[in-house]
Amino acid sequence: MAAIAATGIALAARPAARQGIASGASSLPVRTVAYTLDTQGNGAITLRWNKRAYFRDPSGLQAALGGIGFPVLIKVGELCKGPDDDGYLDPSGQGRGVGTVMRAGPGAGSDVAFTFYPRAIPPGSELFIGYLSPAQLSITQGRPGSVERLVPTGTTLVCHASAARTCERPVST
């Protein structure tokens, strides 16, 4: 275990994720200090949060999304990928296929908005969101501020804390 901690790499076993919107959707919208979560008539999920509260409640957001059947794993400072992931990230920090599962939308003032599309998640997959820690953000100059990937469920993920390594592209200064 000391060797794993020294290299900054961790392995995480992933249980199978639930698919589809669960019956808990009747408890929406969810409003917290950090974010507001709601569903649309077409089954999509909208998420709005204040940039100042970006890191405030990642476990609460993961629980809220999971509670309505959107399979997601959220970590801060730890970035994960599946065993067959080629490591590709676009300049915004998104891996292949993520654009079909989530899209940025207009936010008002200091708010950020995303729309999630549960039906677009491939079977046996979930969305991974890795918020960069303050130290990682200093390496990337805040671009990206998070990494999103589609990762397999029911398997082991490779996770590490190196923002520069995860971006897998030169970081401009």
N, C-alpha and C positions, 0 to 999 in steps of 0.2 A: 504494500500500500504506500510506503514511503516513496518508492520509485514513481508511482503514479502521481503523487502529489508534487514531486520534484519536477516532473516534466510538464505539469499543467494539463495532462490528458486524463479524462475520466471516461469510463464506459457506463452507459445507463441502459438497463433492460427496459423495454417498452411493452406494456400490456396492449392488447388490442383496443382500438378506440371505438366508441359508439358512432354510428352513422345516422344522419338525419336530425330533424328538429324533434326534441323530446317534448313530453307533455308539460314540462316546466315552463314552456313559453308563455303560459298565462300569467306568470309572475313578472312579466316585462311591462314597462321598461325598468331597467336597473339603473339607479342613479347613486353615485358615490361622489366623494370630494374629487376623486381622480378621473372618473369617466361616467358616461351615460351609454347604455347598451339597449338597443331596441330591435324589433324585427319589422320587416316590410311585408306587404301583402304577398309578394312573390317568393317569400321564404328567405330572402337575403337578410343579413344582420347588419345594422349600422352601429358603429362605435365612434363616439366623440370623446376626446379628452383634452384637458388643458395642458399645454406644453410644460408649465411649471410643475404639474403633478405627474409628469411622465413616468417616473419610477416608483411612485407612491404605493401602488397596490397591484403588482403583477400577479401574485397568487390569487387575489380576489378576482381579477379579470379572467384568469385561467379557469377558476371555478365557475364563474358566471357563464362563460362561453361553453364550457363543458356541460354545465347544467341544462343548457338548451340544445345539447346534442352536437355542438361544433367541436370536433376533435382538435385540440391545440395543446402544445407544450410551450410554456413561457419560462425563460430563465434570464437572469441579469448577470452579465459578466462571464457567462459560460455559453459557448457557441457549439452547437451540435450538428452533425450530419449523419446520414445513413451509411452503411458499409459500402454501397455501390454508388454513392454520390460523387460526381466528378469534381465537386468543389466550385463550380462556376457560380459567380455572383455578378449581377449587372452593377453599374455604378451606384444604384440606389440601395444595394444590399440584398436584392432578391435573387433567389435561385430559380432554376427552370420550373415553369408551370405555375409559379406563385401568382402571376398576373391574372390567371383564370379563377383563382380562389379568393383573392383580395385585391381591392383597388383603392387608391387614395381618392378622396373626394374633397370638395371645398369645405374649409373650416372657416369659422367666423372669428375675427380678432386673433386671440392667442390659442384658439382651439385647433385640433387636428381631427380629421374625419377619415374613417375607412369604412368600406362596405365589404362584408365577407359573404361568400357564396357557398353554403354548405354542400349543395348538390354537385359542385364542381370538384370536390375533393375525391381523388381516386380511391377506390376501395383498398383497405389495408394501409391507408396513409393518414397523416395528420399534419397540421401546420405547425412548424416550429418558429417561434419568435424569440430571438436573442437580443435583448436590449443591451447595448454596450455600456459598460461601467464608466465612471468618470475617467479612469486611467486609460481605458481603451478608446474613449472619445478623444482624448488628447493625442493619441497615435493617429487616428483617422481624421483629425480636425473636424469631427462631427459629421463626416460624410463617409460611410453611412452612419446613422445613429442607431440602427438596429439591422439585424440580419433575419431574413425570412426564408425558410426552405420548406418544401414538402418532404417529410421523412416517413419511413415505413414504421408501422406499429408491429408489436409482437417480435421485435428483434432488438439487438443491442446497437445503440448509437455511440459514435465517437464524439466526445465533447472535450473542449479545451478552452483556455482563457486568453488566447493570443489573438487580438483583433487584427494585427498585421497579417498573421498567417491565414486567418479566416477570409480576409478580403481577397487574398490570392491575386493581387494585382499591385503594382507599385502605388504607394500612397504619396501623393504630391505634397510638397511642403510650401 
